[in-house]
Each structure stands twice: as C-alpha cells, then as structure tokens.
Amino acid sequence: MAQPLNLKPNTIYYKPSSCTLIIFIFTLCIITIYTFHHHEPPPSQTTVNNHQPPFISTFLNSASNYTISNYLRHLTLHPHLAGTPPSSSAVAYVSSMFKSFKLQTHVANYTVMLSYHVNSSLTAHFSNESSVSLTLTEHVADVDNEVVKGYHAYSPSGTAYGKAVYVSHGREEDYRALEEGGVDVRGCIGVVKRGGGVSRYAAVVKAAEKGVVAVVMFTGGTGGGVERGTVVDGVGDVLTPGWAADGGERLSVEDSEVLKRFPSVPSLPISEETAEMILGSLDRRVGPGPTFLNFTYQGENKMATIQNVFGVIKGSEEPDRFVVLGNHRDAWTYGAVDPNSGTAALIDIARRYSLMMRLGWIPQRTIVLCSWDAEEFGMIGSTEWVEQNLINLGSKAVAYINVDCAVQGPGFSAATTPQLDDILIEVTKKVQDPDVSDSTLFEKWRTTTEEGPLIQRLSDVFSDFAPFLHHAGVPSVDLYYGNAFPVYHTAFDSYDWMVKHADPFFHRHVAVAGVWGLLGVHLADDPILPFNYLSYAAQLQNYTDSLCKLLEEDVSLHPLTSAIQELMDAATQVEDEIKTIKEEETEGHVSVLKRRMLNDRLMFAERGFLDTDGIQGRQWFKHLVYGPATESKLGFFPGVADAIYQSKRQAVIQHEIWRVARAIQRSASALKGQLT
C-alpha cells in the first residue's frame, strides 16, 4: 500500500495566485507523487505479500491511495444524476480511463423512463395562525446550482392539505398502535421516519392504504440533509419489465403492469431539522395536528438515454467464460460515497490490471469491468444489460462481484452466495488492514463474531447484484467498508466529506480495491473455480433448522432435508474430483477438458436455484433461496417466508417448501453433471 500524503488530498486542485507559488506546488507535487510510487513497501505490507504468485504481488504492491483520491476528486466535481449532461461527462471520464489502460472499451446505451423533479413546496400552518415555508433542500453555502432539489423519483404529482400526523416507520404495527391510541390518520399528511426495514415504496403504499393523502419522509441522524431516492417498486426500466430497453417493445405508462410499481399518493423527502419542527408542533408529537401541512409536488417522467461503460480483458484460455466486476456511476448529488468511492476503486483496479498486462499477464478467463448507469432509479442500467444478455450470462458467467459504496466509514463487510465464502476469506488474508498496522484485513474481520468473520447473504434488493443473482442465477459478492453514513443521498455526500470523515488517506479504498481485484484475479485464473458447495449445503441446512422453529408439526421439512443431502453428496463427490485432478496435474497429466467440464458444473450449480415461475407475486425474481420476501425478515427461502407470513395456509407453505426442495435438487443435479 502506498504511503499517505502529508498534504490534504485536494490541495493540488487549488489555484495559486502567483507564478512562484505555481512552480513551488508543481515541484512539491512531483516529489510527493514520486514518493507514492517509488518507495519500499512498509514492513507490514512485505509481511502480507510475501510468498505470493508474481502477478498477485504486482497487483498488491501497485496499490495507490493517491490515484484513487485523484479519480474520486474528478468524479465528484459536479453532481451527475442519470440522464443529465453532467452524467455524460462522467461516462466520458470512465471510458477515457479504461481506454488509457488499453482495455477493450465500449458503451451500451438504453432509452428508459426516468423521473425528474419539476416543482415542490411544503408549508406548515401552526395553531398560532403563523405559517412557515419549509425548505426542501440543504443549507450549504457552496452547493452547486446543479444539485437537484430533494424529491422522490416516480412519485405521482399532486397537492394535499391536511393535518400532520407522525406514523413512525409506516409499518402495519405502527398504524395499529396509532389506531389503538385513538389516532385517525385518514385525510392527514403522514410524517414517516425512514427505517424499520421498510422501503420508501412500501411506506408510501401503506400510508395510502390507511387513508393518508401525502407523505413527507425524513432520515434520523442526517441533520440538515435531505435524502433523495426512488419510490418505484422492483428493478429495471418500468416500461420494459423482463426484457431490455433496446428500442423494441415498450408498455404504455398507463398499463396496469407499470402503474402497480408506483405509489398512488405523492411523497417528498425532508430533512431531520424540518421534521423536528413539524413534530415539535404536534399534540404529543404524534398528532393529528394541530399543525396543517400544505403539500405540492410536480414531477416529470420522461424518456432518457442511460449509458453503461465496459472495459474488457479477454481471456487467453477460456475467453467465453466471464468474470464480471461492477459498480454504478450515477449519483443523486456529488456521490463521493455513493457510488463513486466504488467507481474510483474500479478505475484503480483497471490501472493495476493494466500494469500486470504490461508485465505479461493475461487472465485465463475474460474479465469485464462494468460501470452501470441509473442504479439510483432502481438498478436500471445493470438490469437492462442482464436482461439483454441473459442467455450468454446464464451459460458463460462465472461470478459477479459488486461494489457500490466502497467506503462509508470503518469496518469491512461482505455478502456472498455461500460457495464463495472460502475464496473471500483467503483473499482477505492477502490484503493489508487499512486501520491496523502489521495486520491483514482478515485478522480484524474474523473477530466480528465468536464463530469467525460475519459473511452476510444477498436476499435484499439494494444494489446491482440483484439482476445477476436473483434473475440470472450468477454467484455474487458485494463488498463495502462501513455500515451506514449520515450524508446518504444528500448534497453533503462530497469529496470533502470523504476526506474529513470516512477515509482521510484513502487506505480503506485501497483495501476494498485489493479484495475486489484479487477476487477477480482468482476467479479468472484459478485452474479450478474456487467454489465450495459443501459450504452452501451447510448454509441451507442452517436455514432449514431455523425454519423448523417457525412451522407447525403438520408441515414437513423432509423434502428440504432430503434435497440438501443430495447436494451434500454431490458436493463431496466434487471435492474428491478436485483432489484427483490436482494430483494428476502434479504428475504432469493435465486434462484440460476434464477441468473445463468440472468448472462448468461448478458454475451452473447456482442456476439450479432458479425457478421459471419465480417468487409468487414477484415473478421477475427467480431465485428461490435468496430474494426479496414481501414482509418477512427471514432472509432466505422468500417464497416460503411469504407463505408463512401472508397465506398461513399449511398447503401453500408445504407447496413452497417443495418448490425450494426441487430447486436444491436441480443444483445437486448440475453438480453431478449426469442425466438420470
């Protein structure tokens, strides 16, 4: 890892007032850059990197917090909302960087329906007959005029006048508590606090069900920040559900399939400060009233062009096998954390791969670096690309590795599909911890639980891994530093905030890029794919044990336990095959075809968990192990979870258990690779 600068990372962007000062700063920058790129590694880095294969050592030793800082500074000079001119400038920047590193670079365009702010206002009328026009954006002296006012994309336009009422997180239990307390929310304007596991869409839809005529929404801990976001349901372009927006068929905006993805009442985000002003004026801080709110929102849904940027390194032995690394580029405002901390890391991975290529490295399998557009509007860029390339991804994609907010603060976190647990752990043992000297990232991460490092799963739909895993069945990873940050989707998400609060010396950026890039190298170069389905089977058994505690005795889990045993047997057989192949390679008897056939089975096993009918009521989501349940927080078997918490009928629950069991059997069959 490169040493930190002694100067503030953005010093080089200040304009000096004299020629002498220019020469001085230029000289100082040259010395500093030389120091970054021409120093001996510190002892801790040498300890981490010794005994590594040559190209892995090259990748680790060419890390540079200076270059990542520079990339992020450039990406965050202006806001770059998807479909706007500044967004095109960001496209040009990422594309030019990929080209400068000699990657095969291209851009894929899609015309989709995006939603933009036109006009909004919110006025509070208090019991003392005074009124205040409430602000809907941040109080920031130097905020660029291009920063969009706070709004919810795809909110219907509308006006409303009614008493303010606080509905907490807007969950069913919150409304039940209000009703038990004698609070009637009908005809009111609901004040919702973000959180409680409720999406913006779900909170607004529930409010409409209860008779609320409009919603204002705030996030705790943001102070004067206004959290922009989308209230659309699902992912992808709303006019092309299930197929790519590549100029073909589109649904009408009035089509029932489109309308059901939007709430029926309008909503706006407000700051915590504004919310406190409203709540402080209410009876019991709940209401309804006596404060009235006058609410107006006008938005515009219009067709816009979004652009995905790709940098490709073609594989030498298996060019038709793809390892995909992705991050979205678009942002509500400046997007220093979300998402361009990830974009800066992705560009730096491209730089380091390029250096390896100049030294003779060519990956065995093809690596695709992806910069997605319009993620903030519902993972549109990645979803349209996956839908357009579904057959090729289904037959050729090895894995997808996602990074969104690369650095939000301290603490490494990762979520994976279980067969990738082992390789993730091994990679973290090779990367230096950014916060602890003389230590690997793994050493601190493994203390997160008594059992070892906490590896999360990917049931939620919060970033671009969703179309790859939930729709295409591609094994996936999501990486990030920090669990949350107070400037999320606000105008305060700037380069300066990153430098002052989240990662002053960009060491955490280097660590994320290290894990991300090394995962890409291993998945592209390891002769046998580093997938462990014994880990997957064990995880499925844990889920089944948890499920047992929730079910009545007349619901049988035998189909699941039997299917999991089949997967366990197939995975054990695969482990034996891997040992045999490695022994043959040691003796010089390399069977490329045998290895290729085994890798295909390892790759296709995840596809077995897909079901053509998908999750009931959400058919686009095909994965029956990981996917979004409607209300349950189980985090696995979404169809079973929905049946438990919605239907409650034993026959329906049993049917969903059989569906999951059949999916597990398909995965086991794919691992075996033989016809019955």
NURO-607345 format. One record per residue (C-alpha): x, y, z. Coordinates in steps of 0.2 Angstrom, whole numbers, plus 2048, in hexadecimal, padded with zeros to 3 digits. Example, Ala and Ser with C-alpha at 12.3 -4.5 7.8 and 13.67 -1.06 7.14 Angstrom:
2
83E7EA827/8447FB824/
REM end
This chain:
676
800800800/8068117FC/80B81D80A/7FE82B80E/80183D808/80684A815/7FC85680B/7E985780A/7E484C7FB/7DB85A7F2/7E98677F4/7EF8647E2/7DE86B7DC/7E087D7E4/7E588A7D8/7F48947DE/7F58A77DC/8078A97D6/8148A07CA/81F89D7D8/8128947E2/80E88A7D3/8208847D0/8218807E3/8118757E3/81586D7D3/8268687DA/81F8627EA/8128587E1/81F84F7D6/82984B7E6/8198447EF/81483A7E0/8258337DE/82482E7F1/8148257EE/81A81B7E0/82C8187E4/82E8137F6/8328027FE/8227FA805/8207FC818/8247EC822/8127E8825/80F7E8812/81E7DD80F/8177D181C/8067D0814/80D7CE802/81B7C2803/81A7B17FB/80D7B77EF/80C7B27DD/8157C07D3/8067C87CB/7FC7C87DB/80B7D17E4/80C7DD7D5/7F97E17D8/7FB7E37EB/80B7EE7EA/8057F97DC/7F78007E8/7F68137E9/7EB81D7F4/7F182C7EA/7E98277DA/7D98217E2/7D88327EA/7DB83A7D9/7CD8307D0/7C18347DE/7C48467DE/7C18477CB/7B183D7CC/7AA8487D9/7AD8597D2/79B85A7CD/78B8517D1/7878447C4/77583E7C4/7718317B7/76B8377A7/7728497A9/7818517A0/78D8507AF/78983D7AF/79083D79D/7A08457A3/7A28377B0/79F82A7A2/7AD833797/7B98337A6/7B78207AB/7B881B798/7C7826796/7D081E7A5/7CC80C79F/7D381078E/7E3818795/7E680779E/7E47FE78D/7D47F5791/7C87F1784/7BB7FE787/7A9801782/799809787/788802787/77980E786/76780B78B/75881778A/74E81579A/74181F7A4/7498297B2/7408357BE/7468477C1/7418557CD/7388647C6/73086D7D5/72D86A7E7/7288747F7/723870809/71B87D814/71787A827/70888382E/709884841/6FC88584F/701897852/6FC89C841/70E89E83B/71589582C/726890826/72C88B815/73787B818/74787980F/748869804/75B86A801/76B86C80B/77287C812/78387B80A/78C88B806/7968847F7/7898777F0/78A8767DE/77A87D7D5/77986D7CC/7758637DC/76385D7DA/7578627E7/7518547F2/7448497EA/73E8377E8/7408307D7/7308297D0/7258317DD/7158367D5/7128497D4/7058507DF/70085D7EC/6F985A7FE/6F386380D/6F185B81D/6F685982F/707852832/70884183B/718837840/71782583B/728820840/730814833/71F81182A/71E7FF82E/70D7F5831/7127F4844/714807844/70380B83D/6FC7FE849/703807858/6FD817852/6EB810850/6EC808861/6F181A868/6E182185F/6EB82A851/6E282B841/6EE82E832/6E182F824/6E383F81B/6F3844823/70584781C/710839824/72183D82B/72B82D829/73C829830/74781E825/74C80E82C/7447FF834/7487F4825/73B7FD81A/73F804809/739815803/72D80C7F7/726801805/724810811/71B81A805/71080C7FF/70B808811/70781A814/6FB81A805/6F380B80B/6EF81381C/6E8822814/6F782E815/6F683B807/70983F805/71983A80E/728844814/737839818/74783C822/756832828/75D83383A/76F83983C/77084382C/76D855834/76A860826/76C853818/75E84E80D/75E83C807/75983B7F5/75482A7EE/7488207E4/73681A7E9/73580E7DA/7327FB7DE/73E7EE7D6/74D7F07CB/7507F57B9/7478007AD/7358017B1/72F80179F/7397F179A/7367E57A9/7407D57A5/7487DA795/7557E7790/7517F978C/75B7F877B/74E800770/7417F276F/7317F0777/72C7FC785/71C7FC790/71180C792/7138167A2/7018137A5/7038007A4/6FE7F77B4/7107EE7B5/7188007B5/70B8087C1/70D7FB7CE/71F7FF7D1/71B8117D6/7138177E6/70281F7E4/70582E7F0/71383B7EE/72283C7F9/7318477FD/741845807/745852815/753855820/75484F832/754862838/74486582E/73C855835/74085B847/73886B844/72886383E/72885584C/72C862859/71C86B855/71085C856/706856864/71084986D/71C84A85F/71183E856/701848851/6F7849846/6FA85C847/6F786984C/70486D83F/6FE86C82D/70A86981E/70787080D/710864801/7148657EE/71E85B7E3/72085B7D0/72B84E7C8/72E8497B6/7318377AF/73A83879F/74482D793/75782F796/76782778F/77181E79C/783817799/78C8087A0/79F80879D/7A97F879B/7BC7F479C/7C07E2796/7CF7D8798/7CD7C978D/7D27B8794/7E07AE78D/7DA79C790/7C779E793/7C27AF78B/7B07A978B/7AF7A879E/7AC7B97A6/7B17C07B7/7A77D07BA/7AC7DE7C5/79F7EC7C7/79B7FD7CF/78E80A7CB/79481C7C6/7848277C7/7818317D7/77383B7DE/77F8497E2/7928497E2/7938367E7/7A48357F0/79E8277FB/7908217F0/79681B7E4/7A68237DE/7B081C7EC/7AD80C7E3/7B08137D2/7C181A7D7/7C68097DE/7C08017CE/7CA80D7C3/7D98097CE/7D77F67CC/7D77FA7B9/7E78037BB/7EF7F57C5/7E97E77B9/7F07F27AB/8017F27B4/8007DF7B6/7FC7DD7A3/80B7E879F/8167DC7A9/80F7CD79F/7FF7C87A8/7F07C279F/7E17BB7A9/7DC7A97A4/7C97AF7A4/7C27BF79E/7C07CD7AA/7B37DB7A8/7B47EB7B1/7A27F37B2/79D8057B6/78A8057B7/77E8137B5/76E8187BD/77080C7CC/7688197D7/7588187CD/7568057D1/7667FC7CA/7618007B8/7718007AF/7777EF7B6/7667E87B4/7637EC7A2/7757E579E/7717D57A7/7607D379F/7687D778E/7767CA791/76D7BD79B/7717AE791/7847B278F/7857B67A2/77B7A67A6/78779B79D/7977A579E/7987B07AE/7A37A97BC/79F7B67C9/79A7C87CC/7A37D37D9/79B7E37DE/7A07F27E7/7958017E9/79A80C7F8/7AB8067F9/7AF810809/7A2818815/7AD817824/7B680A82F/7B37F782F/7B47EB820/7A47E281B/7A17D580E/7927CB807/7937BC7FC/78A7AD7F6/79179F801/79C7967F4/7A77A67F4/7AB7A7806/7BB79E806/7C37A87F8/7BD7B8800/7C67B3810/7D67AE808/7D77BF7FE/7D47C980E/7E47C0815/7EE7C8807/7E87DA809/7EF7E6816/7E37EC823/7E17FF820/7DF803833/7EA7F783C/7FD7F7838/8067E6836/7F67DD833/7EB7D6825/7D97DB822/7D47CA827/7DC7CB838/7D07D883E/7C17D2834/7C17C183B/7BD7C884C/7AC7CF847/7A47BF84F/7AA7B185A/7A87A584B/7B37B0840/7B07BD833/79E7C2830/79A7BF81E/7897C5819/77D7BF80C/7757C77FD/7627C67FF/75F7D97FF/75D7E37EF/7697F27F2/7767F27E5/77B7EC7D4/77E7DA7D9/76B7D77D9/7697D47C6/7787C87C6/7737BD7D5/7607BF7D6/75C7BE7C4/76B7B67BB/7717AB7C9/7837B17C8/78E7AE7D8/7907BF7E0/79A7C97EC/7977DB7F3/7A57E47FD/7A67F4807/7AE7FD815/7A2805823/790800826/788811824/78C823822/782833826/78383C815/77B82E80B/7738357FC/775847802/77F8567FB/78C853809/792843800/7A184C7FA/7B48497F8/7B7855807/7AC84A811/7B583A80C/7C6842810/7C0849821/7B683B827/7B682A81E/7C7827817/7D4836819/7E282D811/7D8821806/7E081180E/7CF80980F/7CC80C7FD/7DC8037FA/7D77F4805/7C67F37FC/7CE7F47EB/7DB7E77F0/7CD7DA7F5/7C37DE7E6/7D17DD7DA/7D87CD7E1/7C87C47E1/7C77C97CE/7D97C27CC/7D57B17D5/7C47AE7CC/7CC7B27BB/7DD7A87BE/7DA79A7CA/7DB78A7BF/7CC7837C9/7BF7907CF/7C17937E1/7AE78E7E5/7AA7847F5/79877D7F4/79B774805/79A78580C/78A788803/782778808/78677C81A/77F78D819/76F786812/76E77A820/76F78882C/761791824/756781825/75A77F838/75479183A/74578E830/74077F83B/73E78B84A/731795840/726787839/71877D840/71A76A841/70F766833/71B76E826/729763821/73B76881E/740757818/74075D806/74D76A80A/75875F815/758752808/75D75E7FA/76B766805/772754807/7727527F5/77C7627F3/78875D801/78B74D7F8/78E7557E7/7997627EF/7A47557F8/7A674C7E7/7AC75C7E0/7B975F7ED/7BF74D7EA/7C07517D7/7CA7617DB/7D77587E5/7D974B7D7/7DB7587CA/7E87627D4/7F17527D7/7F174E7C4/7F87607C1/80675D7CD/80B74E7C4/80A7577B3/7FA74F7AD/7F075E7AA/7DF75B7A3/7D876C79D/7C8765797/7C575D7A8/7C976D7B1/7BD7777A6/7AF76A7A8/7B176C7BB/7B177F7BB/7A177F7B1/7997757BE/79F7807CB/79978F7C2/7887887BD/7837827CF/77D7937D4/7717947C5/7687857CC/7617907DA/7577997CD/7457967C9/73C79B7B9/72D7A07C3/7377AB7CF/7317B17E0/71E7B27E1/7187C37DD/72A7C97D8/72D7BD7CA/73D7C77C3/7467C17D3/74A7AF7CE/7567A97DC/74D79F7E9/75B79F7F7/75F7B27F6/7537BF7F1/7477CC7F8/7397C6803/72A7D2804/72A7D4817/7347C781F/7457CB826/74B7B9825/7587BC817/7577AC80F/74A7A1805/73F7B0801/7317A67FA/72F79C80A/7317AC814/7237B480B/7187A580D/71B7A581F/7187B7822/70A7BA815/7007AB811/7037A1821/6FB792819/70478281C/70177C80A/70978C802/71878B80E/71B77980A/71A77C7F7/72778A7F9/73277E803/7317727F5/73577F7E8/7457837F2/7497717F4/74876E7E1/75377D7DE/7617767EA/75F7657E0/76276E7D0/7727767D7/7787657DD/77475E7CC/77E76B7C4/78D7677CF/78C7557CB/78B7597B8/7827497B3/7717457AD/76673A7B7/
REM end
